[in-house]
């Protein structure tokens, strides 16, 4: 707003299934994509994704994931092979001045044996 950067942030609930580690094959985040400025700040937006393996007590370093330029309406915002953890939790942040309409998250994974 005005001179300040507005940070949009979403944090998931911890993934848990019968106290087992959860293996993450991929995480796809769907936003209203492809509606961004043609040039300047926000013309090549990225989201910052980090994750926790202990239900949000500590967090990974952020991974910058491209969201798609103008007209790339079907661009996949996907991260593969994030690993396994008990109480896996995800956090997404966007600071680019773009429309930030979150639609859904698609998690592809499975529970471990213990």
Secondary structure, DSSP 8 states (H G I E B T S, - for coil): -TTS---EEEE---B-BTTB-EEEEEEEEEE--S-S-SSSTTTT-EEEEEEESSTTSS----EEEE---TT-TT--EEEEEEEEETTBEEEEEE-SSS---EEEEEEEEEE---
